[in-house]
Amino acid sequence: GAVVSQHPSRVICKSGTSVKIECRSLDFQATTMFWYRQFPKQSLMLMATSNEGSKATYEQGVEKDKFLINHASLTLSTLTVTSAHPEDSSFYICSASLAAPEGYTFGSGTRLTVV
Amino acid sequence: AQSVTQPDIHITVSEGASLELRCNYSYGATPYLFWYVQSPGQGLQLLLKYFSGDTLVQGIKGFEAEFKRSQSSFNLRKPSVHWSDAAEYFCAARRGGTASKLTFGTGTRLQVML
């Protein structure tokens, strides 16, 4: 089946540094990918939608300059958290839209801790 | 505005007991509906989905869900819960169109007592 590989699964970084999270579609082409953020014991909040070869569409309230999304190929989308702060600590999950209408496959998530 | 509501934040059931997790949606038209399960620190796994047709949908791991248009509901059920079912369950919905974004409910945490 369609698999999205997300790396790293866990990352700890110092405040002020940048962190890149990658999502790769392993056996299909992902034209559209979604990036979610999940706080502990809460639901998934959509941050942005990325389409291959074009700029990402960010949800209201999400800082574009802080959460940089690149979707340069049909198999790779990246989320870079720039100048990370402790409040950026969270669980980030990517999802790829599948060609079939049922829609989505999810990465296994990245636990980001900013110290 | 489109929304998905899961009224129960936390549910505890005994192993072997039946389970029903509630989900209500608010959309202009009947959306596509999904149930996902998430184990701690993991991504989401699709349990089942509804697009149209038979309103009783069978999924993996013995789960089923029933779509009721009159109640705008899509409740998840399992006749006999296993300890390994303890996890977070999310109901989600989206409009038609391949790349439409999902709207998630707030989730229901299931605890299973042995």
Interface residues (C-beta under 8 A of the other chain):
Chain A: Q6 T31 T32 F34 K41 Q42 S43 L44 L46 T49 N51 F91 I93 S95 S97 L98 A99 P101 E102 G103 Y104 F106 G107 S108 G109 R111
Chain B: Y32 F34 Y36 G41 Q42 G43 L44 Q45 L46 K49 F51 F90 R94 G96 T98 A99 S100 K101 L102 T103 F104 G105 T106 G107 R109
